Amino acid sequence: MTASRDAALVLAKAAEKLGSVAVFAALLGVSERVLQAYIDGIDPVPDSLYLKAVDVILDGAEGMKPPAN
């Protein structure tokens, strides 16, 4: 698990970049409630979600798509 506070901030920034927690949750395949618990620091952020959030911050929603072959 990534450091909770920093990871929560990264998730919040990614949700902001996409326009809402709902949009980001849908892209991640998790419920808004679960994502909000990560953002609020209630639950530790799994590394896989943290890395997806970093991709969103760097590349927008395009960061969530698999690379083209």
Secondary structure, DSSP 4 states (H G I P E B T S, - for coil): ---HHHHHHHHHHHHHHHT-HHHHHHHHTS-HHHHHHHHTTSSPPPHHHHHHHHHHHHHGGGGGSPPP-
